[in-house]
Amino acid sequence: QVQLLESGGGLVQAGESLRLSCAASGRTISSYAMGWFRQAPGKEREFVATIGHNGTPTYYGTSVKGRFTISRDNAKNTVYLQMNSLKYADTAVYYCAADPDSGSYYYTDDEYDYWGPGTQVTVSS
């Protein structure tokens, strides 16, 4: 079993940056694809980004492409999400997820077997 724990969320102003971390425990995630999703109040969970087990490939949701960067440090069993030029619309709970099979449907939450509890990101306009 893999346990995931997100950190780094908080309250920022529009245009500022945040870096989220997702620390894994229980077993190594070095062979897993990893993803970030988010869910705003009253909305469905939305795909944000994914990264392959060795750092490639990376894919991004349309609304964050060019502003967010996903990365990983397998030696630290940790995945990151660097968020720049934050917008009010980025306000959501952000979730880290692990996919042991590195499947093709990386943009769907059904693809991922393990989830963290989430961290709140609030962007003031």
Steps between C-alpha positions, in 0.01 A plus 500: 500500500607852426409796716513846345506831682480837330641821644575855393150632448391835631359842424671711233413795280440474129827496308699339779650152516475192719676165500308195614672187621371146518696271729447127460553239769443128538686407184700662226313680223796492261315264262167683521359772283386787719233759451347814643128573491294779648142556604333835548177538699201381302715365216626160393856394566725628221824361358795735556821315409670164483858377485650168396693283743841629390395862446361468150262542339311787658151611404293795618141605510409774256429758768843469664729429206785751487451608862538179702790255502496149641823335611618217722793392712492122527785502751271698731185312398342838432313670218467875456268744329644845435215742440581840351282792395219375718146609419185517705371208289782282639337502842430138593603208711800338331547125514801284429440155352706192412453266205696174537415393145599821320190464287393696198202672660716725714247782478227302678487448874397135450855432379651568844496257789632713785401849607608753757255691719555823307633847574303823461623768262319831515580781259361843576419727210 
